[in-house]
Amino acid sequence: MVLTPPAPDFGAGIDNYQPYHGQTGCDPTAKPGVLEIRDLLRSTYGRPDLGIVRPCNAVGTSEHKEGRALDYPFNANDGAQREQGDALVNWLLATDRWNNPHALARRMGIMYLIWNRRIWQASNHSSSAYSGSSAHTDHVHLSFGWPGARKETTWWTGRQSGLGGPEMVLFRNGTIGTYAVQSDGNVYGRGQAAPGGLFGPWQQLSSQGGFVGRPSVVQFPDGTVSVYVRTGRGVILGTGNKGGPGSDFKPWQQTSPGGAMAVAGGPVVVLRSNGTLATYAVLADGSVNGMGQKVPGGDFDHSWQRLSEGGFVGRPSVVQFPDGTVSVYVGTGRGVILGTGNKGGPGSDFKPWQQTSPGGAMAVVGDPEVVLRPNGTLATYAVLADGSVNGMGQKAPGGDFDHSWQRLSDGGKFVGQPSVLQFADGSISIYVRGTDGGFWATGNKSGPGSDFKPWQPV
């Protein structure tokens, strides 16, 4: 048997095919997902790679200039190495036990790969002859979409326990609920029996599988909840209590269009002051879009309103203010957070997008979580490129973010988007998915603004 790298046993939920996002800027720093795949190939085949980054002044356009392409050597004119290169490509493009084609390439977020005069492109799900300037007979070239480069796809988030990021909800009785996608691609929920108590067992909320990413949960004034989750097909499905708080959930219903309007990142659904729901998501073209109900409890109108051009990735974070206006914050492929908000009152057009976080060594690799604090300022929480959780805030309501991250954890431990709960006394708790596959939590240890307790597994 020809050697191939080891792979975890994943559940049925899987990532969309990566759309083609070619180089748009220059940041020749190797991205964390690409580094990990490089190390995987090195440990499997025992040869050094041929490089990830390329200088900005090099000729041509290339994802190497953004640190999200990898060249690994195989010699197509050497029988043994050609067999290895073929086996690697076949391993990446094989159909898994859940009948997901091109499974590992999709899980790694690979945008295209080239080897021995052939190219496979995720954008059209197929291979064809390659006639570029290099025949690629001396190496396999892997180009990653931004989610894969940032370790946001299920090769990373679906390993170990297989859980997607947690969605934490503070119920009106003071208890906390957790909602997450598990390794079988289904949605589960669990909660505390009493405030501050232990969490009960997971309750399965779906049976059809195919869900990916972090759910979005809406709590209504009567205590019922609705849950919205993206599927691997790029559509959003929703469900809710059908007989009052804590009752069983209704059948899942599709709430977004698919096809060219497929959703590429997790959705955020919010309850507006008029009782209708609004959905925000990044679509397959990298643009941020919004969509809503026309009347409370009605269907979503299935007509996305475009809020940006392309270049965005992941799950938005949405803040609603007392006056009914909203602000939307989303990560970009460059590892920075951009934000916008209504400029003329509720429902009005949005302002131009503004950068709200530093980049470079402080690049964000998980989706941001932005919350409105009791004093009217905003606080942002995110996982940075070193795997640490950090926080940053405004000094005054409506002011600039101070662009100085406060480190809340050691590095190398966390992935994805934090979930933040604010309590009546102004203290907060932060929940994040660990690289070990579990959920970890911390919170203020002596009141609002105080230091955080040690991180604990939950």
Secondary structure, DSSP 8 states (H G I E B T S, - for coil): -----------S------------S---S--HHHHHHHHHHHHHH----SBS---TTSSS--GGGGT-EEEEE--TTSHHHHHHHHHHHHHHH---TT--TTHHHHHHTEEEEEETTEEEETTTTEEEE--SSS--SSEEEEEE-HHHHTT-SHHHHTSTT-----EEEE-TTS-EEEEEE-TTS-EEEEEBSSTT--B---EE--SS--EEEEEEEEE-TTS-EEEEEEETTS-EEEEEBSSSTT--B---EE-S--GGG-B-S--EEEE-TTS-EEEEEEBTTS-EEEEEBSSTT--B----EE-S-S-EEEEEEEEE-TTS-EEEEEEETTS-EEEEEBSSSTT--B---EE-S--GGG-B-S--EEEE-TTS-EEEEEEBTTS-EEEEEBSSTT--B----EE-S-SSSEEEEEEEEE-TTS-EEEEEEETTSSEEEEEBSSSTTS-B---EE-
